[in-house]
């Protein structure tokens, strides 16, 4: 994955020569509102080598679903295709936290060490609050051995001595480990496996077809993910090693890998969730909780001056995309580049999920997401009301 400006330049230069292509006519199905700027959409799909995708647009109680396919590798999306949506999971995690806060089960400002009884865990979490974890201001950075620790069920306290680099609240450092710890706190506070917490407090009430466990959903319904650069034939990822293990019992010392990026769901369910967040008629979360999620808590700084972060929400203020603040989240994992966003002034929504895509970025925002957002908010959705 290109992580620096120089690597992004090399990555983009290599794309036309070494990345698989989706084909000349990748769109296989359009349902709902007609698409006026179809050629512009196809250009984005081909430019970013998108391998099998579902894209949903919404404006003024009308929506459109666009499905695409690819030939090599053969990825084809359908309305009920399930996607592992990577870091879009963080927004759902934040909504669960706010629901538990609304219910009096969690306190955003309480030191999370107080949810644990062992002195080892208490010491490793000292001075960190749930608000810090939700806003990536806990001072925790991702250690290089995070995946090894998760696969070998090592307690989080073994990672934190090296992962805690900054004072809580002092600065923004995007952290999958930090967000994963929220799942441990859910288990401590509710007494259920983290997947069951999500089922009880969000998936079942909102009738979402969703799970944190890939092993609980039909394998033949999951979109495989292919990294397009470097492309390796037959190296698709369908269910990760983490998602293949059933969470039958709570294990709050070791279940720190799910709430940062392990959600499997379909595009219709994800739309239900994001429409809830963007709607003024929201019966799931209090208005105060939604406002708290949307409020800026940290800035990405000079690397991405148009980006800031709320609680589990990416905030975009970029005139290239919209004249208004755009909220949502993107997801990068194993080659996919997903995005789910809404324009706060209009309520317009775009969700785009795929089985592989160019991972090039401008700052920290995926180039494919940036182009999709501009197409949706500057061209396609305004045309619906003309």
HELIX and SHEET records of a PDB file:
HELIX    1   1 UNK A    5  UNK A   18  1                                  14    
HELIX    2   2 UNK A   38  UNK A   47  1                                  10    
HELIX    3   3 UNK A   86  UNK A   88  5                                   3    
HELIX    4   4 UNK A   89  UNK A  102  1                                  14    
HELIX    5   5 UNK A  112  UNK A  115  5                                   4    
HELIX    6   6 UNK A  119  UNK A  124  1                                   6    
HELIX    7   7 UNK A  130  UNK A  134  1                                   5    
HELIX    8   8 UNK A  146  UNK A  151  1                                   6    
HELIX    9   9 UNK A  157  UNK A  163  1                                   7    
HELIX   10  10 UNK A  176  UNK A  190  1                                  15    
HELIX   11  11 UNK A  194  UNK A  198  1                                   5    
HELIX   12  12 UNK A  199  UNK A  203  3                                   5    
HELIX   13  13 UNK A  214  UNK A  216  5                                   3    
HELIX   14  14 UNK A  219  UNK A  221  5                                   3    
HELIX   15  15 UNK A  267  UNK A  278  1                                  12    
HELIX   16  16 UNK A  287  UNK A  294  1                                   8    
HELIX   17  17 UNK A  301  UNK A  304  5                                   4    
HELIX   18  18 UNK A  367  UNK A  374  1                                   8    
HELIX   19  19 UNK A  375  UNK A  380  3                                   6    
HELIX   20  20 UNK A  381  UNK A  384  1                                   4    
SHEET    1   A 9 UNK A  27  UNK A  32  0                                        
SHEET    2   A 9 UNK A  62  UNK A  68 -1                                        
SHEET    3   A 9 UNK A  53  UNK A  59 -1                                        
SHEET    4   A 9 UNK A 349  UNK A 354 -1                                        
SHEET    5   A 9 UNK A 336  UNK A 343 -1                                        
SHEET    6   A 9 UNK A 326  UNK A 333 -1                                        
SHEET    7   A 9 UNK A 314  UNK A 316 -1                                        
SHEET    8   A 9 UNK A 307  UNK A 309 -1                                        
SHEET    9   A 9 UNK A 298  UNK A 299 -1                                        
SHEET    1   B 3 UNK A  82  UNK A  84  0                                        
SHEET    2   B 3 UNK A 264  UNK A 266 -1                                        
SHEET    3   B 3 UNK A 210  UNK A 211 -1                                        
SHEET    1   C 2 UNK A 361  UNK A 362  0                                        
SHEET    2   C 2 UNK A 365  UNK A 366 -1                                        
END                                                                             
